Structure formats: C-alpha cells, structure tokens
Amino acid sequence: MRRDVPASVVVFLVALPLCVGVAVASGVPAELGLITGIVGGLVAGSLPGSSLQVSGPAAGLTVLVYEAVDAYGLAVLGVIVLTAGLTQLALGAMKLGRWFRAISVAVVEGMLAGIGLVIIGGQLYTMAGVKAPASGLGKVSGLPGLAAELASSAAALSAFAIGVGSIAVMVLWARMPTRARMVPGALVAVALATTVTALSGMPVAKVQVKGLLGAIQPPGPAEVGRLVEAGVLGTVLAFVLIASAESLFSAAAVDRLHDGPRTDYDKELMAQGAGNTLCGLLGALPMTAVIVRSAANVQAGAKTKTSRVLHGVWLLLFAALLPAVLGVIPVAALAGVLVHAGFKLLPVKRLVSLWHERRGEAVILAATASAIVAVNMFEGVLIGLGLAVVKTAWETSHIQVEVFDRGHGPVRVTLTGNATFLRLPKMLDTLEALPIDRPIEVDLLGLRHLDHACGTALTAWAERHNTQPVRLIHAD
C-alpha cells in the first residue's frame, strides 16, 4: 500500500485531463469521459488479466467515436459500446485474446499514426474555437482558411494562443527534474491555462458541465433496434478490433516495463469486455487500456492492481464532489493536450528505421495512416490489413525454378519453395521456354506447397507439350 496509494494518485492526475479532453474531442459531454475512466479503474482494474495496466477513454478511439456520434447520435453510442463489450467477453471466453497479437505491428502503428494525424488536424480548429471540417482531407485542405481566421480574429488568436501555450508547457515539463515530473505535464498545462484565462478574463470557450448523473444516458429499445443496420454493425466491429488490439498491444508493452506477473491475454480481453459492457449500459465512451497511464502507474512504483482501482475511486470522488471545476477549464487547453497526445501517436523515428530495415512494413504503415486520413478509421484499417496479407503472401510464395540440360537425354527441371498463383507467371515463363523436341522431367519433390492454380497450370502445360513426353515427379 505504501507504493500503490501514491501511484494511484499519480495515475489519477494523468487520467483526469485526458478523460475530459478525449470526451470533448469526441463530441460528447465531458462527464462521459470521467465515467469511462471510473469504470476502467473500478471494474476492469479489479478483474484478472494484467496486473498494472490502466484502462479508460483513449485518444486512439476519439476519431471513431466522433464519427459514430455524428452518424448515429449519442444515444446509439451506448448500444455500440455495449455490443462491442459483449463481443469482447465472448472472444475472451473462447480463448481468442492471444490471436489479436497476430495483427501486423505496422498496421497497428499505422492506425495510431492515422488517428494521431486526424486528432491533430481536428484539434487545431478546436484550439481556435472554429468548427472543424468533417473529413480528414477536409481538415487538411482547410488549414489555410484556419490561418486566415487566426490572422483576422483576435478571439480566435487568443484561444489558439492558450492551446499553443498548453503544448509548450507539456513539452518543457518533460525536461524538468524527475521529482517535478511526478505531477503530470498535462495537468500543469491545463491548470496554468485555466488560471491565466480566469485572471485575464479572456473570452474563450469553457467546458460545458451537466453533472455526472445528468450525463448518463442508458440505451433504450429504439437504439438497440438499430443494431440491424449495416453501418452500426460495422462500427461495432471497428470498436472491437481497434479497442482489443490497442489494449493487448499495450499489455505487451507494459509487461516489458516490470518484472511482475505477465498478462493473461484472454482474461484481459474479458476484463476490457466487462468494462465496455458497463460503459455501454451507462451510455459512456468506449474503454481501452492506455499505455500513457499504464506506464505512469509502473514508473510511480505500483506493485499490485490496487493502484489502478484506487485511481478509479479518486476519479469518482472528483466527479461527484467537484464537477463545477470542469466548467472553468478552457476548451482550447484541452485541445492542446490532445494535439500533444496526437503527436505522440506518430511513429516518426520508427518509420525512418523501418524504411531502412523493412521497406515493405514502412509502406504498410504509411498507407494505413494515409487511408485513415483520406477515408475513415474502419476502412483505413481494413486497407492496411489487406496490404499486410498481400505482402506476406508475396514474401512467402517464393519459388525457385532450375533447369538442368546436358545437351542430350531429358531436360530436368526442379521446383523448390511455394508454388502459388502469385508466382505462376514466373513458373510458366520458364517452362514454356523449354525445348519442345526433348523429353522433360519436372521434379516437384522440393515444393513445400502447390496450390490448385499452379497444379492445374502444370498439368495443362504437360498435356500441351506433346511432341515429347513430360514426366512430373512428385511424392505421390
């Protein structure tokens, strides 16, 4: 307890501005972010799975939540989160949690990079108090207009300065001594921005507060009935895929930070599912494990799950006793926190090293991020997964065709590797170039795999090569 209680306070201080900021950026009441943080601590935190990982609303789902609320309304969000949670529970019960680790790391990093770019693009407008364009490309193309707005409007420039100042505080705070950094930079930035705006009387937008109970909107039968819509089901699938992958990748990262018990991925997926099920029933934001809060928990010296449960208690006490505090926080400051978080999602150094070491993975990462910005979250991830599958299929379908011709007797051809339809043109080009007036022996014993397309093509080629006999040598 000597380690877990102080660690829980540190995690609470990290989580507080992020819970509120993620909610505001998602287009929902700020209290819903706190509710998800509370559930992440009290429910997911008390269940088995990962001992030190901390859950709550994540910047990685901001874009998807915003799109879902914009398309279907806030009331349907609860149904989407509820169904996603039940699905996670089922997947964990079927022992499928470990299989989420099979998702290409390049796709996950590309997904986070795309989310980061969309968050940065959207929150730059929020920092200025200007409505952001709906699409990712619209956010990019609208930046010159945003610059013109800042140049012509003193109010927009003042709000933007608050956001920029918040980012600067967080960047500089990371260079402070270790003892000072026990207080999170995001909290310091929001506190300073709130103080400056209160003392100066700057006319900037503040967080709208409804009260904890007033923000809860349990889904009704009408909202549940919308699960028959293809778009809603697609959004559920996206929530399950992205939230589960992010949580389990975070668990793997947190396990490398400490020497305590390792994560049970199936139980952790069920813990996330239980949390999301309750969040859905309360109409709150979806929940994932969050690496920033989890790393802060480990670095603060936590030893057991007590710290993450207590962080949920502190969030609950704050939301119940001090909700009015939220009403004095400038929205521009929270937008600055989210812009800073978005930059942290961009794997710039990782992309450079990947380009030199494994160029194909770098292309998948960049393509996934670009697709998310250009299209949307769900389709962008599907594009990335498709590219990863194609790349893997291409790399594993190597076939080597060797021709041995002594000038007399049969020409011997050996095929080794994997004969798939992807390499069929190469194989047929070599076979069709062989002399038609000599017997041919094709040795297939070195093939590890012969798919239907290649087998059919080999048989057809042998039948056409009828001037001299062709002999196919295989294990049968």
Residue pairs with C-beta under 8 A, 6 or more apart in sequence:
1 306
3 300
3 301
3 302
3 303
3 307
4 302
4 303
4 304
4 306
4 307
4 310
5 306
5 307
5 310
6 300
6 301
7 297
7 300
7 301
7 302
7 307
8 302
8 306
8 307
8 308
8 309
8 310
8 311
8 313
8 314
9 311
9 314
10 182
10 184
10 296
10 297
10 300
11 54
11 293
11 296
11 297
11 300
11 302
11 307
11 308
11 311
12 310
12 311
12 314
12 315
12 318
13 183
13 184
13 187
14 184
14 186
14 187
14 292
14 293
14 296
15 37
15 54
15 56
15 293
15 311
15 315
16 37
16 187
16 315
16 318
17 184
17 186
17 187
17 189
17 190
17 334
17 337
18 33
18 56
18 57
18 59
18 186
18 290
18 292
18 293
18 337
18 341
19 33
19 34
19 36
19 37
19 56
19 57
19 315
20 30
20 33
20 34
20 207
20 326
20 329
20 334
21 33
21 186
21 334
21 335
21 337
21 338
21 341
22 33
22 57
22 58
22 59
22 61
22 62
22 285
22 338
23 29
23 30
23 31
23 32
23 33
23 34
23 36
23 57
23 285
24 30
24 33
24 126
24 207
24 331
24 334
24 335
25 59
25 62
25 66
25 119
25 122
25 123
25 126
25 334
25 335
25 338
26 33
26 57
26 61
26 62
26 65
26 66
26 69
26 285
27 65
27 66
27 69
27 70
28 65
28 69
28 74
28 77
28 285
29 208
29 210
29 215
30 207
30 208
30 209
30 326
31 209
31 210
31 211
31 212
31 214
31 215
31 319
31 323
31 326
32 215
32 283
32 284
32 285
33 57
33 284
33 285
34 212
34 315
34 318
34 319
35 212
35 215
35 216
35 279
35 282
35 284
35 285
35 319
36 56
36 57
36 279
36 284
36 285
36 286
36 287
37 56
37 57
37 311
37 312
37 315
38 312
38 315
38 316
38 319
39 275
39 278
39 279
39 282
39 284
39 287
39 312
40 54
40 55
40 56
40 57
40 275
40 287
40 308
40 312
41 54
41 55
41 56
41 308
41 309
41 310
41 311
41 312
41 313
41 315
42 309
42 312
42 313
42 316
43 271
43 274
43 275
43 278
43 312
44 55
44 271
44 272
44 274
44 275
44 287
45 54
45 55
45 305
45 308
45 309
45 311
45 312
46 305
46 309
47 267
47 270
47 271
47 274
48 264
48 267
48 271
49 251
49 263
49 264
49 265
49 267
49 268
49 269
49 270
49 271
49 272
50 251
50 254
50 255
50 263
50 264
50 268
50 271
50 289
51 260
51 261
51 263
51 304
51 305
52 254
52 257
52 258
52 260
52 294
52 297
52 298
52 302
52 305
52 307
52 308
53 247
53 250
53 251
53 254
53 263
53 268
53 289
53 294
53 297
53 308
54 289
54 290
54 293
54 294
54 296
54 297
54 308
54 311
55 247
55 271
55 272
55 275
55 287
55 288
55 289
55 290
55 308
56 287
56 288
56 290
56 293
57 285
57 286
57 287
57 288
58 243
58 246
58 287
58 288
58 289
58 290
59 115
59 116
59 119
59 338
59 341
59 342
59 345
60 111
60 112
60 115
60 242
60 246
60 288
60 345
61 239
61 242
61 243
61 246
61 285
61 286
61 288
62 115
62 119
62 338
63 115
63 118
63 119
63 122
63 372
63 377
64 235
64 238
64 239
64 242
64 377
64 378
65 77
65 285
65 286
66 122
67 235
67 376
67 377
68 76
68 77
68 80
68 235
69 77
70 134
71 231
71 235
72 80
72 226
72 231
72 232
72 235
74 217
74 283
75 217
75 219
75 220
75 223
75 283
76 219
76 223
76 226
76 232
77 283
77 285
78 217
78 218
78 219
78 223
78 279
78 280
78 281
78 282
78 283
78 284
79 219
79 223
79 224
79 226
79 227
79 232
79 280
80 232
80 235
80 236
80 239
80 280
80 286
81 239
81 276
81 279
81 280
81 284
81 285
81 286
82 219
82 276
82 277
82 279
82 280
82 281
83 227
83 236
83 280
84 236
84 239
84 240
84 243
84 276
84 280
84 286
85 272
85 273
85 274
85 275
85 276
85 277
85 278
85 279
85 280
86 273
86 277
87 236
87 240
87 273
88 240
88 243
88 244
88 269
88 270
88 272
88 273
88 276
89 270
89 273
89 274
89 277
90 273
91 97
91 240
91 244
91 269
91 273
92 266
92 267
92 268
92 269
92 270
92 273
93 266
93 270
95 266
96 266
96 269
97 244
97 248
97 265
97 266
97 267
97 268
97 269
97 270
98 265
98 266
100 244
100 245
100 248
100 265
100 269
101 248
101 249
101 252
101 265
103 245
103 385
104 361
104 364
104 384
104 385
104 388
105 249
105 361
106 354
106 361
106 362
106 364
106 365
106 368
106 384
106 388
107 364
107 365
107 368
107 381
107 384
107 385
107 387
107 388
108 245
108 246
108 249
109 347
109 350
109 365
110 364
110 365
110 366
110 367
110 368
110 369
110 372
110 384
111 242
111 245
111 368
111 369
111 372
111 377
111 380
111 381
111 384
112 246
112 345
112 347
113 345
113 346
113 347
113 351
113 365
113 368
113 369
114 368
114 369
114 370
114 371
114 372
114 373
114 377
114 380
115 342
115 345
115 372
115 377
116 341
116 342
116 343
116 344
116 345
116 346
117 136
117 342
117 346
117 369
117 372
117 373
118 136
118 139
118 372
118 373
119 338
119 339
119 341
119 342
119 345
120 339
120 342
120 343
121 132
121 136
121 139
121 140
121 143
121 373
122 132
122 139
123 132
123 163
123 335
123 336
123 338
123 339
123 342
124 132
124 139
124 143
124 146
124 335
124 339
125 131
125 132
125 133
125 139
125 142
125 146
126 132
126 163
126 331
126 332
126 335
126 338
127 159
127 160
127 162
127 163
127 164
127 332
127 335
127 336
127 339
128 146
128 149
128 150
128 156
128 157
128 159
128 160
128 163
128 332
129 155
129 156
129 159
129 204
129 205
129 331
129 332
130 146
130 149
130 156
132 139
132 142
133 139
133 141
133 142
136 372
136 373
136 374
136 375
136 376
137 373
137 374
140 373
149 156
150 156
150 157
150 160
151 157
155 203
155 204
158 202
158 203
158 204
159 202
159 204
159 205
159 330
159 331
159 332
160 332
162 193
162 196
162 197
162 202
162 204
162 330
162 332
162 333
162 336
163 332
163 333
163 335
163 336
163 339
164 336
165 189
165 192
165 193
165 196
165 336
166 189
166 190
166 192
166 193
166 332
166 333
166 336
166 337
166 340
167 189
167 336
167 339
167 340
169 185
169 188
169 189
169 192
170 185
170 186
170 188
170 189
170 336
170 337
170 340
171 340
173 180
173 181
173 185
173 188
173 189
174 181
174 185
182 300
184 296
186 337
186 340
189 333
189 336
189 337
190 329
190 333
190 334
190 337
193 329
193 330
193 332
193 333
193 336
194 328
194 329
194 330
194 333
196 202
197 204
197 330
198 328
202 330
204 330
204 331
204 332
205 330
205 331
205 332
206 327
206 328
206 329
206 330
206 331
207 326
207 327
207 329
207 330
207 331
207 334
208 327
209 323
209 324
209 326
209 327
211 323
212 319
212 320
212 323
215 283
216 282
216 283
216 284
217 282
217 283
218 281
218 282
218 283
219 280
219 281
219 283
226 232
227 233
227 236
234 378
235 378
237 378
238 377
238 378
238 381
239 276
239 286
241 381
242 377
242 381
243 272
243 276
243 286
243 287
243 288
244 269
244 272
246 288
246 289
247 268
247 269
247 272
247 288
247 289
248 263
248 265
248 268
248 269
248 289
250 288
250 289
250 290
250 291
250 294
251 263
251 265
251 268
251 289
252 263
253 291
253 294
253 295
254 263
254 289
254 291
254 294
254 295
254 298
255 262
255 263
257 294
257 295
257 298
257 299
258 298
260 303
268 289
272 287
272 288
272 289
275 287
276 286
276 287
279 285
279 286
279 287
292 341
292 344
293 311
297 307
297 308
297 311
300 307
302 308
318 325
347 365
350 365
351 362
351 365
351 366
354 361
354 362
354 365
355 362
360 391
360 395
361 391
363 387
364 384
364 387
364 388
364 391
367 383
367 384
367 387
368 380
368 381
368 383
368 384
368 387
369 380
371 379
371 380
371 383
371 384
372 380
372 381
373 380
374 380
375 383
393 420
393 422
394 422
396 418
397 417
397 418
397 419
397 420
397 422
397 423
398 417
398 418
398 423
399 415
399 416
399 417
399 418
399 419
399 420
399 423
399 426
399 427
399 447
400 415
400 416
400 417
401 413
401 414
401 415
401 426
401 427
401 430
401 431
402 413
402 414
402 416
403 411
403 412
403 413
403 430
403 434
404 411
404 412
404 413
404 414
405 411
405 412
409 439
410 438
410 439
410 440
410 441
410 471
411 434
411 435
411 438
411 439
411 440
411 441
412 441
412 443
413 430
413 431
413 434
413 440
413 441
413 442
413 443
414 442
414 443
414 446
415 427
415 442
415 443
415 444
415 446
415 447
416 446
416 447
417 446
417 447
417 448
418 447
418 448
418 449
419 427
419 447
419 449
419 450
419 451
419 454
419 455
420 449
420 451
420 453
420 454
421 451
421 453
421 454
423 454
424 453
424 454
424 457
427 454
427 457
428 457
428 461
431 442
431 458
431 461
432 461
434 440
434 465
436 465
436 467
436 468
437 467
437 468
438 468
439 468
439 469
439 470
439 471
440 462
440 465
440 468
440 469
440 470
440 471
441 470
441 471
441 473
442 458
442 462
442 470
442 471
442 472
442 473
443 473
444 450
444 458
444 472
444 473
444 474
444 475
445 473
445 474
445 475
447 474
450 458
458 472
459 472
461 470
462 470
462 472
